[in-house]
Amino acid sequence: MSRDTARRGLLVRALAALGVLVASAFLLLTTDPRLGLDLRGGTQIVLEARGDSDAADRSLEVLRRRVDALGVAEPVIARSGENRIVVELPGVQDPEEAVKVLGRTAQLVVQRNGETVLTGEGISDAQSVRNPQGAGFVVTIQFQGDAPGKWQEVTGKAACEPSGTPGRQIAFVLDGKPISAPEVSLDTPCGAGQAGGATTITGRFSAEEAEELALVIRSGALPVPVEVVEQRTVGATLGAEAIEASARAAIIGIALTSVFLVFAYRLAGLLAVVALAGYAGVAYAGLLAVGATLTLPGLAGFVLAIGMAVDANVLIFERAREEYARKPHLRRAAEGGFRGALSAIADSNVTTLLAAGLLFWLATGPVRGFGVTLTIGVLASMFSALVLSRVLVVWVLGTRFVAKRPRLSGLHTLGWVRQRLSVVLYRRPSLWLLSAGAVVLVAVAGLVVRGLNLGVEFTGGRMLDFTAGGSVDAGRVRAALAGAGFSDVVVSSSGNEVSLRTGPIDDAQSSRIGQVVSSAVDGGARQDGNELIGPSLSSELRRNAVIGLAIAVAAQLGYLAVRFDWRLGVATVAALLSDVLVLVGVFAWLGKTADGVFLAALLTVIGYSVNDSVVVFDRLRSLRGSRLKASYPDVVSDAVVQTVPRTVNTGIGVLFVLSALLVLGDGSLADFATALLIGLVAGTASTVVTAAPVALWLESRWPRRAVSAERTVAARA
């Protein structure tokens, strides 16, 4: 590549980076974040279904789809008692509109001459569009199943009636009220009807009316009418002290990570810190752009993503050190480092994006929200490493001042580990597999012996309501409950009322909680309600999450099989599964609560495990192509050893952030950090003790045929 071409490429990247940073700064300055119920509060609506328990269960799933369609992220929807449903909507500005949409039964039927010919079950989708033939908006409807045939039949009969007569009209009736009764168009053939499986509801709707109608139609009909029995605005479920502690933890963790990068890579590390600051701004602006709701666990995951974004820069710097060792030229070494690390960065990010996209597409609720956050984080990380960091590093290291002082760059040496560590790891890979199996068995034993302590999101629990004699300080109530051993209770307040949501407890514990609350508020407190609530992560949501995760893992396996080799893909999935079992088992032994925050941590660990294995196997692919005659176990061993600096340096960066969250974080956030620390250790170790030995075992059973062909070609050459 000529110098002029390289300069033009650097200029293009610099302009692209500047454009993205300016757009991000504009969003940060002009867009307010949507804070979740735990950070800002929101609206709590209690609905009562007119029917039995089964009807309430079916209504809950319809309401969940409507809340998702409203654009409210991270909602809480749970059964309460026999036929009540509690809906918590974080940051909702218009609770009256939410009540109006949630309460509609949306029983849509199509009638001709007063006779129902189609029901809402035959509708697959509904969208609001501008009326192409006049003012206002219309609603387009797509039919499914046998509904297209029925629609063609009924429109064929109506087309045979004279214009202006009731028989030519087809009425759309919503909740017993006609909303549109158009005549079948004159160009519809008598007896043939309208084919195509779609139609349009007209009615001179405004944009808001058409969108609302389309929403309730496509989200499904409530099986029974529901009545709003309570509506109130609630305060944040986490206290200001917990939020401040988490913010301090984030700042300290990021500061320590930055210091470590500068210590390990000197000037290059400092430039990486600048690029990571840009990453944080771009990722946060991305969350604002898509309107994501920010919750405390979500922000913790965002902070963790900053730590994990270190990985791409560490990969690049280690590759650049290798290039400099071959030929001492800083700028060319830096450019070679970016080119050499590109495949590993691309493969690890593509596998993560596959998982994130499928989780968003197939799952709902918090799992879907995790997919959104993960996707934005990955894209911002790639921008930071491949565009912003590249511009800074290549430009600064190309200056004469730095070129004459290569020790200042931090890329002048392979480092102590690479220079002195020389060990053969896999002479007997079966011993590694036995060790990994033993660890997994011990972890699984925790599930058998102690069982996993599922949180209220999975098991349901109790909803306790109190009215105080004076104003309620939610932070004071929260602290009193934590001191009495009820740290998992979720507290929300509104004026002189306080509501608690806790896991399954007996009457004695319920009475004890009432005493604690009464002593923590001025003037005491009177208990107004004590109801059982169902799990907010319903069986359908859990099933969809599992299906989405399984398909995501299968997609990753397929991608790795194409990019690497099916043996390495299977080895990566084996390491992933062992990490999941270890994390869940350790949580069982520790007696920690597995709640929605734990679910987010588990998904993060899965992504980290795949990334770690992909980096090692990318190096293995490179080494195997250049060392065809070498023993495969030796090549695998060298691939693991050569990636040790990347593994250690990335792990330390993430470790700083998680340790700060663990020490300074509060409640569930500390459990979140605990889960990720366990996953960090397990994910790093599983690549060495599980993924690589499994790859060796598969190679011994099903050796690659391509190797012999490659050797023949090399010999002839």
N, C-alpha and C positions, 0 to 999 in steps of 0.2 A: 504494500500500500504506500503510495507516495505521500510526502509530507503535506502537500496541498490538499490531497483528499482527506487525510487525517484531520487537518485543521478545519475543513468544511464540515466534516462529521461532528467535530467537537462544537463548532458554532451552532449547528442545527440542534444538538442536544441542549446546549446552553439556552437557546431561544425557547425550546419546548419546556425546559425546566422553569424558566422565568414565567412563561405563560401560565403553567399549572399553579405556580406559587402565587401569582397575582390573583388568579381566579379563586384560589383557596382563601387568600387574605380577604377578598371581597365577601365571600360567604361567612367567614368568621366574624367580620365586622358588622354585617347586615342581617344575619339570621340568628334568631334566638333558638337555643336547643329545646327539644321536647323532653322534659324530665319525667322520670317514672314516678309511680305512686310512692316508692320508698324515698325519693329525693324531694319531691315537691308536693305530693298529695294528689288528689283528684276527686272523682265522683264515685260514690258507692250507691248502687241501685239494688233493691231487694224486690224480686218478682215472685209472684205466687201463681203457679199453674193450676188451672181448674181441671183437675183430673187426678189419677193415681200416681204412684211412684214411677211406674214405667213411662208414663207420659211426661213426667218431669225430666227423666233421663234423656228422652228423645228431644225434648225442648232445649235442654242444655247444649246439645251438639249443634242445633240450628242457631242458637244464640251465639255460640263460639264463631261460627262462620260469619254471622252478621257483624260481630265485633271486628273480626279480621278485615271484613270489607269496609268497615268504617275507617280503617287506617290506624287503629289504636294498637300499638305494639305493647307486648308484655302485659296483657290484661290478666286479671284473676277472675275465674268463673268457677263457682263451686256450688254443689247442692247444700241446702241447709234445711234440716228437718225432712218431713215427708214430701212436701211439694213446693218448697221455696228454693229460689236460686239467687245467689249473691253474685253480683257483677261489679268488679272494681275497675274503673277506667282511668288510668293515669293521665293527668294533664288535659282532660276533656274540657274545652272551653264552653260548649253549649250542651249542658246535660239535658235540657228539654228536648233537643233534637235527638239525642241518643235514646231517651225514653220513648220517643215517638217511633223510632225505627225498630227498637228492640221489642216493643209491645205489639207490633203489627202481627197478626196471625198469618197474613199473606196467603190466604186460601184463594188461589186463582183458578177459575174455571172458565171454559169457553162454552157459550150457550147459543142455541138457535131455536127460535119459537119457544123459549122458556125451558128447553130441555138441554141438560148438560151433555156435551159431546166430547169434551177433552178436560183433563185436570192438569194441575201443575206438575204432576209426576212425569208428564211427557215433555217437559221443557228442560233443555240442557244448559241454556245460557240466555241472558238478557242484557242488552246494552242500550244506553241512551245516546242518540245521535241527533244532529240538527235536521229539522224537517227539510228534505230536498225540494219539496213542492210548495213551501210556504213558510210562514213565520212559526216560531216556537220549536219545540223538540218532540221527537217521537221515540218509542221504545221498540227496538228490534228483538225478535224472539227466535231462538233456534230450537227445533223440536228434536226428540230422540226416540229410540225404540220404535213402536208401531204408530206413534203420534203423526209422523209425516203422512202415512197412508190415510189415517182418519181425517186429517186436515184436508187432504185432497178430495176425499169423499164428501165431506160436509160442504166444502166450497163449491164442488160440482153440483150438488143439489140446490144450493142457494142461487147459483148462477142461472138456473132454469126459471126462477121466479121473476115477475116483472119488477122493473126499477121503481122504487118508492114504496114497496110493500114490505111488511115486517119479515116475510119469509126470506127476503134477500139480505137481511141484516144478520151479522154474527157479533154477538156481544161478549166482551171481556169483562168478567165480574170478579172483583177483588173484595174478599171478606163480605160478600153479599151485596156489595154496592157496584152498579155498572160504572165502569170508568171509560169505556169506549164501545160504541155499537156501530161500526162502519158497515156500509153496504159492500158486497163483493163487487169488485171493479167490473166494468162493462166488457173488458177484453178477456174475462175469464170464460173459457168454453163451457157450455152447459153439459153436465155429466162428466167432463174431464177434470175440472177443478184446477187448483193451484198446486203445482209440483215444486219440489226444491227443498222442502223441510224447513221453511222459515216464513215469518210474516212480520207485520209491523202494527203496533198499537198506536193509533193517533188519538189526539184529544186536546190539542193546543196546550201542551204541558210547558211549563217553564223549565229552565235547565235544572234547577234544584228538584222540581217535582219529578221530572223524567229520571234523574239519577237515583232518587230515592225509590221510585217504583221499580226500576231495574235491579237495584240492590236487593230489595226484599223478595223479588221473584227468583233471582238466580241463587240466593242463599238458602232457599227452601222454605217451605211452609211450616209454621209451628203446628204440631199435632193438636194442640188445644189452646184456647185463649189464655193469655197471661195478664195479670193485673199488677201494676206497680203499687206495692204496699209501703215502700219507704224509699226515700231519695235524699242523700245528704252529701255535702262536700267534706272530705276527710283530710286531715293533715298528713305529713310525711310519716311513713312507718319506721323510719330510721332517724335517730336523733342527730342534732347538729354536731355533737361531740364525735359520734361515729363517722360522720362524713368528713370532719376535719382531720380525724386520725388517719383515715384512708388517704386523704389528700397529702398529708405529711409523709405517709409511707410511700406514696407514688413518687414524690419529689426526691426523697432520700434514695430510693431504689434506683431511679434514673440517674441521679448524681453519681452514685457509686459505680454504676455501669459505665458512665462517661469517663470517670477517673481511671477505671480499669482499662478501657480502650486506649486512652492516651498512654498509660503505662506500658501496655503490651505492644502498641504499634506507633507510638510517638506522634509524629506529624500526621501520618496517615490516619491514626486513630482519632486525632483531633478533627480532621476533615470528616471522618465518619460520624462523629458526634453532631457536627453541623448538619450533615445529611439526615441524620435521625431526627433532629429537630424539625427539619422540613417534612419528614415522613409523618411525624405527629400532627403537624398542621394540616397536611393533605388528607390524612385518614380521618381526622375529626371533621374537616370540611365535607368529606364524602358522606359521613353519617348525617350531617346537617342537610346535605343536598337531597338525600333520599327520605328525609323526615323520620329517621329512626328515633325511637324513644330510648333515652339514656337512663339506665338503672345502675345501681351501685355495682352489682356483679358484672354488668356490661362494661362499666368503666374500668373495673379491675381487669377484665379480659382485654380491654383496649390498652391498658398500661402494660400488661403481659406481652401484647403484640409488639410493643415498642422494644421490649427486651429480646423477643424472638427475631425481630428485624435485624438485630446485630448479626445474625447467622450469615446472611448474604454478604455483608461486608467482610466478615472474618474469612469466608470462603475465598473471596477475591484477593484479600491480602496474602493469604497463604499461597495461593497460586502465583501471585506476583513475586513472592519470595523465591519460589522455585525458578521463575523466569530470570530473576536477577542472579541467582546462583549459576545459571547456565551462561549468561552474558550480562556483565555489570553495566546496565544502562537503565536508569530509573524510569524514564518515560516509557520506553519500550516494555520494560518489565511490568509497569502498571497496566498498559494496554493489553499485554499478554495475559495478565491476571484476570482482567474482565472477560477476555475471550475464553480463557480456559475454564472459568467458573460458570460460564453461561449455561452449559448443558445441565449442570447439577442444580442451579437456581431455577431453570425453566422446568425441569422434571419435578422437583419438589413442589413448586408452586402450582403446576398444572394438576398434580394429584390432589393438592389441597382444594383447588378451585372446583375440581370434579365433585369432591365430597360436599363442598359448600353449596354448589349449585343444585345438587340433587336433594340435599337437606331442605333447601328453600322451596324446591318444586314439590316435594313429596310430603314434607312434614308440615305441622302447624304450630301455633303458639310459640313458646320460648325457643324451641328447637329451630323453627324457621327464622326467628330473630337472630339466633346464633349464626345461621348460615349467611345472613345479610352482613353482620359485623365481620365475620371471617373473610368474606369475599372482598369487602372494602379494604380490610387490613392487608390482605395478600397483594391486591393491586397497588396499594400505596407503597408497600414494601418493595415491589419490583421497580416502581418509579424511583424510589429513594436510592436503591442499590445500582440500578443499571443506567440511570440518567443523571440524577443529581450528584450522587457520589462520584460517578465517572468523570463528570465535568470538573468537579473540584480537585479530585486526586490527580488526573492527567494534567490539568492546567498548572497546579502548584508544583508538582514534582518535575514538570518540564521546565521550570525556571532555572536560570543559571545558578542562582544562590543555593538552591537545594541540590542541584546536580553536582555541585562541587563539594557538598557535604552530605553524602549518602547515608551516613549514620543517623542524621537528623530525621530521615524519612521513616525509619522503623522497618523498612523492607530490605535492608542490606544483608540480613542473615536469616538462615532457616529457623533459627531459634534453638534453644537448648534441647528441647524434646526431640526434634527431628534430627539433630546432629548426633545425639548420644543414645537414643532409644533404638535398639536393634534386638528384636525378639521374634521367635517363631511360635505362633499361638496354636496352630491347628494340626499338630502331628497326630493327635487323637481327638477328633471333633466329638466323638461320642461322649467323652467326659464332660464337655461343655453342655451337651444336650441333657445329660443326666442331672447336672447341677441346676440347669434351668427348670427341668421338670420337678425337681425337689422343691424349688422356691415356689413354683406355681401350686404344687400340692399343699404346701404349708398355708399359702394364701387361701386356697379354696376350702381348706379345713376350717378357716374362720367363718365361712358362710354356713358350714354344717354345724359347728359347735356353738357359735354365738348368734349367727343369723345377721342379716343386714338390717340396720335400724332405718327404715324408710320414713321420710318426712311426711308432713301433713299433705303435701302436694300429691303424694302417691296413695296414702292411706286414708285421708280424711281426718277428722278430729272434732273439735268443739269450737263453737262461736259463743263467746261470753260478752254480754253488753252490760255496761254500768252507767249510772247517772250520778255525778258527783255533786256535792253541796256547793262547790265553787268551780272556778276555772281549772282545767286539767293541764298539767305539765307532762306531756307524753314522755319526755326524756327522764323525768323523775320516776314515773311509773315503770318504765323500761328498766332503769337501774335497780329499782326495788325488786322487780321480778327476777332479774339476773342474780341478785344477791341471795334470793331465796331458792335458787336452783332451777329457775324457769327461764333460762336464757334463750330458748328457741321460740318463745311466744312472740307473735307479731302484734305490735301495738299501733293502733290508729285512734285519733281523737278528733272531735268536732265540738267546739264550745265546751260545755260541761259534760259531754258524753265521751266515753271511751269504749272501744271495741277491741277484744282480744281474739286472736285466732291461734289455736294450739293443736298439738297432736292428740291422739287418743289418751284421755286421762279418766281416772275414776272419780267418784263423788267426793272422796276425801281430798284429792288434789284440787278439784274444782273449788271446794270450800276454802282451801288454803290460799288459792290464787285470789279469791274474793277478799280475804283478810288482808293480803298484801296490798291489793289495789286500794282498799279503804284506808289503809294507814299511809299510803303514798300521796293522797290528795287532801286538800284542805276541806274540812267539813265532812269527811267520810264519803262513802259511795254506796249506792243501792244497786243491787243486781236486778236488771230488767229482763234479761234473756239468757238462756243456756240451751243451745240447740246443737245437735249433731250436724256436721257438715261433711259433704262428700269430697273426694279428691279433686283438686283443681286440674291436675294432669289426668284427664279421664282415660278410660281404657282405650277409646278410639285414638286419642292423641298419642298415647304410649305405643299403640300398635303401629300407627303411622310413622312414629319416630324410629321404631325398630326396623320397619320395612325400608324406610329411607336410608338408614345407616347401612343395612345389609346391601342394598343396591349400590350405595356409594362405595363400599369396600370392594364389591364386585367390579365396579367401573375402574377403581384404582388398580385392581389386579390385572384387568384387561390392558390398561394403559402401560403398566410396568412390563407385562409380557411382550408387548410390541416394542417398547423402547429398549428394554434390556433383554430379558429371557424369561420364559415362564417359570423357571426354577427360582429365579431371584424374586419374581412377583409373589410366588407362594411363600418364600422365606420371609418377605416383608409382612405379609398378612399373618404368618405364624407369630412373628415378633409382636405385631399389633395386638393379637388376641391374648398373648401372654401378659402384655402390659395392662390390658383391661382387667384380666383376672387378678393380677397382683394388686392393682389399685382398689378394686372392689373388696378383695379379701382383706387387705390391710385396714380398710375402713371398718370392716366387720370386726376385726380383732380390737381396734381402738374404740369401738362403740360409737363412732361418729355418725351423725345423721346424714343419710343420702337424700338430699332434697333437689329442688330445681337448680340450685347453684352447683351442686355436685354434678348434675347432668351436664352443665356447661363445662365444668372442669374435665369431665370424662371425654367429651368431644374434643377439647383442646389437646388432651394427652394423646388421643388417637392421631391427630394431625401432626403433633411433634414426633411421635414414634415413626410415622411414615417418612417424614422429612429426614430424620436421622439415618434411616436405612437407605434412602435414596442417595444421600451424599456418599456413603461408603460404597454403594454398588456402582455409582458413577465413576469413582476412582478405580474400582475393580475392572470395569469395562475398559477404561483407558489403559491400565496396566496389562490386561490380558491381550489386548491388541498388539502391544509392543513386546510381549514376552511369551511367544507362542510355545516355546520349548520348556518353559519353567513349569514346575509342579504346581498344580492348581491350588492345593492348600497353602503353599508358600505365597502365591500371588494374592490369595484372599487375606492372608496374614499381613502382607505388606500394605494392602489397601486399608486395612483397619488401623495399622500403626501410623501410616502417613496422614490419616485424617484425625489422629488424636489431638493435635493442636486446635483444629477447628472445633472438635467436640468439647474439649476442655474450656476453651475461651468462650464459646457460645453458652455453654452450661453455666459458667461463672456469671456471665452477664444476666442471664435469666434468674440465677440464684439470688443475686442482690435484690432484684425487684420482689421476688417471692418472699424472701426472708424479711424484708421491710414490711410487707403486707401481713406476714404471720405474726410479727412482734407487735406492730402498731395497729393492725386492723382490728375490727370488732366483730364478734359473733360469727355469723355465717361467712363473712369475708375471710376470717382466719381459717375456717374449714376449707374454703376455696383455695387458699394458699397452701394448706396442708396437702390437699389432693393433688395440686399441681407439682409440689415438691416431690411427692411420691412418684408421680408420673414422670417427672424429669429424670430422676434416678433410674426408674425402671426402663424408660424409653432409651436412655443412653446405654444401659447395660444390656438390654435385650438385643441390640444390634450385634454386640460382641458375642454374647452367650447363646443367642437363639437364632437370629437371622443368618449370620455367617455359617454356623454349623449346619443349619437346615439346608442352606444352599450347597454346602459340600456333600451332605448326605444325598441330596437329590441328584447332584452331578455324578456321584459314584453309582447310583442306581440307573440313571438315564443320561449317560454322557452325551455331550453335544457332538453331533456328526460334523458340524461345520469346522471343528477344530482340526481334524485330520486333513480336510480339504485346504484349510488355510496354511497348514504346515507344508503341504505339497506345493502350493503356489510359492511359498517363501523359499523352499528348497530349490525349485526351478529358477527362481530369480537369482 
